[in-house]
């Protein structure tokens, strides 16, 4: 099956090989949607790219938020605990108080 890919206003053919099962599923979907298999494949690729871009933008935003939180923590000064073991002990104390 050949898919047209739009590249700066120019359409070019791209060949993609699918196994028989996937071809059959694409054709079935095309039949029930009254569209061509070509249209189904193109729409699926466009939708996947849109989803990927949204996901990537969200990941970038989350990374920036984590960097801001890290920076805020570092700029806030020295913490009250001097080791990870002290942090764990304080957490265990809080848990035991909450369990009562």
Secondary structure in CASP SS format (residue, H / E / C, confidence):
PFRMAT SS
TARGET T0000
AUTHOR 0000-0000-0000
METHOD secondary structure of the structure
MODEL  1
X C 1.00
X E 1.00
X E 1.00
X E 1.00
X E 1.00
X E 1.00
X E 1.00
X C 1.00
X C 1.00
X E 1.00
X E 1.00
X E 1.00
X E 1.00
X E 1.00
X E 1.00
X C 1.00
X C 1.00
X C 1.00
X C 1.00
X H 1.00
X H 1.00
X H 1.00
X H 1.00
X H 1.00
X H 1.00
X H 1.00
X H 1.00
X H 1.00
X H 1.00
X H 1.00
X H 1.00
X H 1.00
X H 1.00
X C 1.00
X C 1.00
X C 1.00
X H 1.00
X H 1.00
X H 1.00
X H 1.00
X H 1.00
X H 1.00
X H 1.00
X H 1.00
X H 1.00
X H 1.00
X H 1.00
X H 1.00
X H 1.00
X H 1.00
X H 1.00
X H 1.00
X H 1.00
X H 1.00
X H 1.00
X H 1.00
X H 1.00
X H 1.00
X H 1.00
X H 1.00
X H 1.00
X H 1.00
X H 1.00
X H 1.00
X H 1.00
X H 1.00
X H 1.00
X H 1.00
X H 1.00
X H 1.00
X H 1.00
X H 1.00
X H 1.00
X H 1.00
X H 1.00
X C 1.00
X C 1.00
X C 1.00
X C 1.00
X C 1.00
X C 1.00
X C 1.00
X C 1.00
X H 1.00
X H 1.00
X H 1.00
X H 1.00
X H 1.00
X H 1.00
X H 1.00
X H 1.00
X H 1.00
X H 1.00
X H 1.00
X H 1.00
X H 1.00
X H 1.00
X H 1.00
X H 1.00
X C 1.00
END
